[in-house]
Amino acid sequence: MSDRILGVACMALAIAMAVAAQSYVAEISYEPVGPRAFPMLLAVLLALGGLWLVFKPSHDAARYAQVPLKLVGVALATVFAYAFAFEALGFPLATALMAVPVGMAFNGKPLKSLAAGVVLGVGCYFLFDRLLDVVLPAGLLAPLLRGL
């Protein structure tokens, strides 16, 4: 049941992200895509994940251990904290730290969740910042990432 609650919360957050992203406009258009493309893409992915959690077949619940509602609350709080810490900590570090409680909410082990977060944070940072020229904040890791 708690995975369905998380799914509904994810869909609500996705709607809020999409509504907020509508007002993202660059004063000078320097990219063909614009500043709202990345948050809109994340909102779509978050909504699809939320829909899957809400409507997944119930026989999956027998295969996986039920997630305690308290852990779902911690994961949701972590995602909100991620949004506020994103600028100060930077994308790679904030993503790595956010992945631990969220990964554990989906029955992941802490060390594996952290490793996945590091790979996700650093990998996506290089993908967007270096390959696609979408600037993401490096935050506290800026001196280390500049050298790479």
Phi, psi and omega in degrees: 000322183292333177291329176289323176296317177298320178299316178295319178296321178297318179294321178295318178295321178297319178296316178298319178296316181295319179295317180294324183289340180299332181271359179283110180224132177280136179295322177238123182281108181245353178233143179291332184276317181093170186283345183271353184295314183295310178297328178292320177297315178297321179296319179296314180296319178295319179294319178296319176297319177296318177299318179298318180296323182286318189253009180295151180300144183290342179292341176294330182296330179289330181283327184251147177292144178290139181273127178298142181301326179299320180292325176296319177298320177296318179296317178296317178298323179295319179295320177293319177297324177301317180297324181278330183269354185304313182290312185290313182279332184094159184300309185298313183289316180297321179293317179297318181289327180289331185292335184295300181292327179292318177298320178292331176295335177256032175066027176274156175279149184303315182292320178292322178295319178295317179299317178296321178295319178296314179297316180296312182297309182289318180298312180292326177300311180292323178300308184282314186287317186266318185272319184260357181058034173259113187286124175242146180291132178274336176061226184294337182268008183305314180297324179288319184284334178296327182285346183268000000 
